């Protein structure tokens, strides 16, 4: 009988240590896992955006910032194209929403006219049905 009590006390102490370690290190492990998943989403989005943009033409002319939330899938892809032409901006606006998942917002900043800088924020709702229609008009003058 005495041996059974010692075993039960020892098991309860081991269980207490295990629960204490889980409560101490568990939140840290969960947070690090969430941050790792967020970084993986950022890397996937960056790879998709860079694969779609013509980098040879736009080298040195654009800046890309990608922000993802830790606890949700919401993301923002911000492209600064102030030094680009109107056709290059329209190309990015028409190609990227078609490529990005529906939970990603796309914000493209650029100069439509020589004097004004505009930011176009596009909500991606899945596949763009109007892709052939969204072509830029030819610039005259």
Secondary structure, 3 states (H helix, E strand, C coil): CHHHHHHHHHHHHHHHHHHHHHHHHHHHHHHHHHHHHHHHHHHHHHHHHHHHCCHHHHCCCCEEEEEECCCCCCEEEEEEECCCCHHHHHHHHHHHHHHCCCCEEEEEEEECCCCCEEEEEEECCCCCCCCCCCCCCCCCC
